[in-house]
Each structure stands twice: as structure tokens, then as C-alpha cells.
């Protein structure tokens, strides 16, 4: 019957017992096909692995090979919160508890007991000094020492005497740092042309100056005094360059603490902070490249 003939057609295609064929091919034919694809994909895998190995041979384990397009370091702050807004009420501790916790957690990285090992750390002075050259990254020089950064340099923002970092009194602190870039040496301003008049007193030798002010004109008389704490109230050059995690795993960035001592209460204030340097630039598309702005509101 036709149905039996049709059944015999596909059944015979699946397995032809007379010719010993599976799906139209003999065992020898299937072996040759399988062998071809094993060799083919083996060659492709070999080419891929060889290409990767050749590329890895051009890379250094000690520093990034290509840094010609690396953006200048970002300027970041702690506490760092969503939308860069620090809003709290001095009478309600739960409104600023998360900010205080972020500050405490960050400052643990700078505890004195972490910096006691003289094989890993050294004193670099509490005055701005020149770059600390510790060897050539091109050579396998092993680990290098890092400069100590005592928390006491941050004054009332260190968390030593006031573990609420001023929030309880409506005088909040921010901790500011330049982000790490391997082998990057920030250069101080070569002249004062690009620096606002009110920031010029901060320019000094061997320091990357930091200056904060109101972002909006209407906030000019509402910010009050901003106190700066740290070495030279900026980022001293002796903490640079950073030699990367391979050589410098214990590296501590220099910090600057800001304390806003007289903010106008119950008002949203927008504050902008910038660093100034010959090789530090700003980008409108990146709000943290060389600067940041933050909204602060202290209610009472």
C-alpha cells in the first residue's frame, strides 16, 4: 500500500540494512566527516589560542601597555550616595546614620594598626614634597613601600574624636580623594591663569590644590565656611605615582577632608569641588573627572 511504501522510504533513509547506511551514509563516510570537522575546529582553536598568546606576550604584567587615551583621574568623595545628595535632619539620627556608616567603613582602611609594618609602609612627611620614585615599572622589582597617611591629618573629620563626623551637629564632613591610575603623576598648575581668583591662595609647590565653592549663584552666601584638612589642604606629590596592585597592594591615597561648618539650614545647597593641575582636565560628560558637585541639605 502507498502508506507502507512511504513508511519504508523514511525508515530506509534512517537505517538501510541492505547497504549498512545511517541517514544515507555508511559508517566509513560518517567517520571521514567527523574526522574532517575535528581537524577543522582543532585548527580554528589553535589559531585562536595562538593569537591570544601572541597578544599576551605584548602586554606587561607590571603596568598597562596602552595609556595614551586614559582619562585623567576622577575626583570622588565619601559618603558617595545616589544622585550625589546628602540630605539629613540633625534631630533625627536615622536620617544621617547611613552617611556616618559609610565614613566609618572607609576610614577603617586608614587605621593606624594597618600601617605599622615597616616593610610595607614608610613615613613620607606631613608637608608636601616631590614625587616618590620607587623604581621602574618595566622591571620586575617586586613590592614597593607605600606612604603612611595618618588619620590625625584629617582633624575633626578623622572620626577619632567625633565618630559622627560632624553630622550630629549639622557640620558634616566629606572625605575627598583622587582615583588611582597606575604610573600617573598629577602635575601642579604651571601658572594661575586657569585658577579662580579665590582659589589662588591654595596654590603651592608639590601639591594638587582642591577648591570647593557654590555651584549656583543664589547659594553664594549660604555655604558658609568650608574647612580643609589634610597635607597642604590638597593632594601632595610624594604619594605618587601608584605602582598598581601587583607592586603596591597596600597603597593608600592621600585624602582631603572638607567640613561645612555653617551651612544655611533647611535649604538645598549645591556645592562644586575641583582639583587644579597641568594634566587634570574636566569633561562635561563625566561629572567626576577632575571635579564633582553635590547637593547638601541640613534640616533642623
C-alpha positions as CSV (number, residue, x, y, z in Angstrom):
1,X,0.0,0.0,0.0
2,X,1.2,3.6,-0.6
3,X,1.3,4.2,3.1
4,X,3.6,1.3,3.6
5,X,5.8,2.5,0.7
6,X,6.0,5.9,2.3
7,X,6.9,4.4,5.6
8,X,9.5,2.3,4.0
9,X,11.0,5.4,2.4
10,X,11.9,7.3,5.5
11,X,12.6,4.2,7.5
12,X,15.1,3.2,4.9
13,X,16.6,6.7,5.0
14,X,17.1,6.4,8.7
15,X,18.6,3.0,8.5
16,X,19.3,1.0,5.3
17,X,20.1,-2.5,6.5
18,X,21.0,-3.7,3.0
19,X,23.7,-1.1,2.5
20,X,24.5,-0.5,6.1
21,X,23.8,3.2,5.9
22,X,22.6,5.6,8.6
23,X,21.0,8.7,7.4
24,X,22.2,8.0,3.9
25,X,25.9,7.4,4.9
26,X,27.9,4.4,5.7
27,X,30.0,4.2,8.9
28,X,33.2,4.9,7.0
29,X,31.6,8.0,5.4
30,X,30.5,9.3,8.9
31,X,34.0,8.7,10.3
32,X,35.5,10.8,7.5
33,X,33.0,13.6,8.1
34,X,33.6,13.6,11.8
35,X,37.4,13.4,11.3
36,X,37.2,16.4,9.0
37,X,35.3,18.6,11.5
38,X,37.6,17.6,14.4
39,X,40.6,18.6,12.4
40,X,38.9,21.8,11.1
41,X,37.8,23.0,14.5
42,X,41.1,21.9,16.1
43,X,42.9,24.2,13.6
44,X,40.5,27.1,14.4
45,X,41.0,26.6,18.1
46,X,44.8,26.5,17.6
47,X,44.7,29.8,15.6
48,X,42.6,31.4,18.4
49,X,44.8,30.3,21.2
50,X,47.9,31.2,19.3
51,X,46.5,34.7,18.6
52,X,45.7,35.2,22.3
53,X,49.1,34.0,23.4
54,X,50.8,36.3,20.9
55,X,48.8,39.3,22.2
56,X,49.5,38.4,25.8
57,X,53.3,38.4,25.0
58,X,53.0,42.1,24.1
59,X,51.4,43.0,27.5
60,X,53.3,43.9,30.6
61,X,52.3,42.4,34.0
62,X,53.6,45.5,35.7
63,X,51.6,48.3,34.0
64,X,49.0,48.9,31.3
65,X,50.6,48.7,27.9
66,X,48.4,51.5,26.4
67,X,47.8,54.6,28.5
68,X,47.7,57.3,25.8
69,X,43.9,57.5,25.9
70,X,43.4,57.1,29.7
71,X,41.3,59.9,31.0
72,X,42.7,62.0,33.9
73,X,41.7,60.6,37.4
74,X,38.2,61.2,38.7
75,X,37.6,63.1,41.9
76,X,35.4,61.1,44.3
77,X,34.0,61.6,47.8
78,X,32.8,59.6,50.8
79,X,30.0,59.3,51.6
80,X,29.1,58.6,48.0
81,X,25.3,58.3,47.6
82,X,22.7,58.0,44.8
83,X,22.2,61.3,42.9
84,X,25.0,62.9,44.9
85,X,22.6,64.1,47.5
86,X,23.3,64.3,51.3
87,X,20.0,65.3,53.0
88,X,19.5,64.8,56.7
89,X,17.9,66.2,59.9
90,X,20.2,66.9,62.9
91,X,17.4,65.9,65.2
92,X,16.8,62.5,63.6
93,X,19.9,60.3,63.7
94,X,18.4,57.7,61.4
95,X,18.5,60.3,58.6
96,X,22.3,60.5,58.7
97,X,23.2,57.1,60.0
98,X,24.0,55.7,56.6
99,X,26.3,58.6,55.8
100,X,28.2,58.1,59.1
101,X,28.5,54.3,58.5
102,X,29.9,54.9,55.0
103,X,32.5,57.3,56.5
104,X,33.4,54.8,59.3
105,X,33.8,51.9,56.9
106,X,36.0,54.0,54.6
107,X,38.2,55.3,57.3
108,X,38.9,51.8,58.6
109,X,41.3,51.5,55.6
110,X,43.4,54.1,57.2
111,X,43.5,52.7,60.7
112,X,47.0,53.1,62.3
113,X,47.3,49.4,63.0
114,X,47.1,48.7,59.3
115,X,50.1,50.9,58.6
116,X,52.5,49.7,61.3
117,X,54.5,47.2,59.1
118,X,57.8,49.0,58.2
119,X,58.4,46.5,55.4
120,X,55.2,47.8,53.7
121,X,54.9,51.4,54.8
122,X,57.2,54.4,55.3
123,X,56.8,57.9,56.6
124,X,56.7,60.5,53.8
125,X,56.3,63.6,55.9
126,X,53.4,65.8,56.8
127,X,54.5,68.6,54.4
128,X,54.1,68.5,50.6
129,X,57.1,67.0,48.8
130,X,58.2,65.8,45.4
131,X,57.2,62.5,43.8
132,X,58.4,59.4,45.5
133,X,60.3,57.4,42.8
134,X,60.4,53.7,43.8
135,X,61.7,52.1,40.7
136,X,60.9,51.4,37.1
137,X,57.6,49.6,36.3
138,X,59.2,47.9,33.3
139,X,61.3,45.8,35.6
140,X,60.1,43.1,37.9
141,X,61.0,44.9,41.0
142,X,58.6,43.2,43.4
143,X,56.6,45.0,46.1
144,X,57.3,48.6,47.0
145,X,56.6,50.6,50.1
146,X,53.6,52.9,50.4
147,X,53.4,56.2,52.3
148,X,51.6,56.2,55.5
149,X,48.6,58.5,55.8
150,X,47.7,59.1,59.5
151,X,44.0,59.8,60.1
152,X,45.0,62.5,62.5
153,X,45.8,64.7,59.5
154,X,42.1,65.0,58.9
155,X,41.4,66.8,62.2
156,X,37.8,66.7,63.4
157,X,36.9,64.7,60.2
158,X,39.1,61.8,61.1
159,X,36.5,60.0,63.2
160,X,38.9,59.7,66.1
161,X,37.2,62.2,68.5
162,X,33.9,62.6,66.7
163,X,32.7,59.3,65.2
164,X,29.7,61.0,63.8
165,X,31.9,63.2,61.5
166,X,30.0,66.4,62.3
167,X,26.6,65.2,61.1
168,X,25.1,65.2,64.6
169,X,26.0,68.9,64.9
170,X,24.9,69.9,61.4
171,X,28.5,70.4,60.4
172,X,29.0,67.4,58.0
173,X,32.4,66.2,56.7
174,X,33.2,64.8,53.3
175,X,36.4,62.8,52.5
176,X,37.8,63.5,49.0
177,X,40.3,61.6,47.0
178,X,41.8,61.3,43.5
179,X,41.1,58.0,41.9
180,X,44.1,55.7,41.2
181,X,45.8,55.5,37.8
182,X,48.9,53.3,37.5
183,X,52.1,55.3,37.0
184,X,50.1,58.6,36.8
185,X,51.9,61.7,38.1
186,X,49.5,64.6,38.6
187,X,51.3,67.9,37.8
188,X,50.5,71.0,39.8
189,X,49.4,74.1,37.9
190,X,52.2,75.7,36.0
191,X,50.5,79.1,36.3
192,X,47.5,80.7,37.9
193,X,45.7,81.6,34.7
194,X,43.2,78.7,34.8
195,X,42.5,79.0,38.6
196,X,39.7,81.1,40.0
197,X,40.9,84.2,41.9
198,X,39.5,82.9,45.3
199,X,41.4,79.6,44.8
200,X,44.8,81.1,44.0
201,X,45.9,81.2,47.7
202,X,45.8,77.4,47.7
203,X,48.5,77.0,45.0
204,X,51.8,75.9,46.4
205,X,54.7,73.7,45.5
206,X,54.3,69.9,45.3
207,X,50.5,70.0,45.9
208,X,47.5,69.4,43.7
209,X,45.1,72.1,45.1
210,X,41.5,71.4,45.8
211,X,38.8,74.1,46.0
212,X,35.1,73.9,46.7
213,X,32.5,76.6,46.2
214,X,28.9,77.2,45.4
215,X,27.7,75.8,42.1
216,X,24.8,78.2,41.8
217,X,24.9,81.9,42.2
218,X,22.0,82.0,44.6
219,X,23.9,79.8,47.0
220,X,26.9,82.1,47.3
221,X,26.1,83.5,50.7
222,X,24.6,80.3,52.1
223,X,27.5,77.9,52.1
224,X,29.4,79.5,54.9
225,X,33.0,78.5,55.8
226,X,34.5,75.3,54.3
227,X,37.4,73.9,56.3
228,X,40.0,71.8,54.6
229,X,42.1,69.1,56.4
230,X,45.0,67.1,55.1
231,X,48.5,67.7,53.9
232,X,48.6,71.2,52.4
233,X,44.8,71.0,52.1
234,X,45.3,69.2,48.8
235,X,46.9,66.1,47.3
236,X,50.7,66.0,47.9
237,X,53.0,64.7,45.2
238,X,55.0,62.3,47.4
239,X,52.1,59.8,47.3
240,X,52.5,59.5,43.5
241,X,52.9,57.5,41.4
242,X,50.8,54.5,42.2
243,X,52.6,51.3,41.1
244,X,49.5,49.1,40.7
245,X,48.1,46.2,42.6
246,X,51.0,43.9,41.7
247,X,53.7,46.1,43.3
248,X,51.6,48.4,45.5
249,X,48.7,46.4,47.0
250,X,48.8,48.3,50.3
251,X,48.8,51.8,48.7
252,X,46.8,54.5,50.4
253,X,45.7,57.5,48.5
254,X,46.1,60.9,50.2
255,X,42.9,62.4,51.4
256,X,41.4,65.8,51.9
257,X,38.6,66.3,54.4
258,X,36.0,69.0,54.0
259,X,33.9,70.3,56.8
260,X,31.0,72.6,56.2
261,X,30.7,74.5,59.4
262,X,27.9,77.0,58.7
263,X,25.5,75.7,56.1
264,X,22.2,77.5,55.8
265,X,19.6,75.2,57.4
266,X,16.5,73.8,55.6
267,X,17.9,74.8,52.2
268,X,19.2,72.7,49.4
269,X,22.7,73.8,48.6
270,X,24.7,72.7,45.5
271,X,28.5,72.7,46.0
272,X,31.2,72.0,43.4
273,X,34.7,70.9,44.1
274,X,37.6,70.9,41.6
275,X,41.2,70.0,41.5
276,X,43.7,72.0,39.5
277,X,46.7,70.7,37.7
278,X,48.6,70.9,34.4
279,X,47.4,67.4,33.3
280,X,44.0,67.4,35.1
281,X,41.0,68.1,32.9
282,X,37.2,68.3,33.1
283,X,34.6,66.6,30.9
284,X,31.0,67.7,30.6
285,X,30.0,64.1,30.0
286,X,31.8,62.9,33.1
287,X,30.7,64.6,36.3
288,X,33.5,63.1,38.3
289,X,36.5,63.8,36.0
290,X,38.6,66.2,38.0
291,X,35.6,67.5,39.8
292,X,32.3,66.7,41.4
293,X,29.2,68.5,42.6
294,X,27.0,67.5,45.4
295,X,23.7,68.7,47.0
296,X,23.6,69.1,50.7
297,X,20.6,70.0,52.9
298,X,20.7,70.2,56.6
299,X,17.3,70.3,58.3
300,X,16.7,71.1,61.9
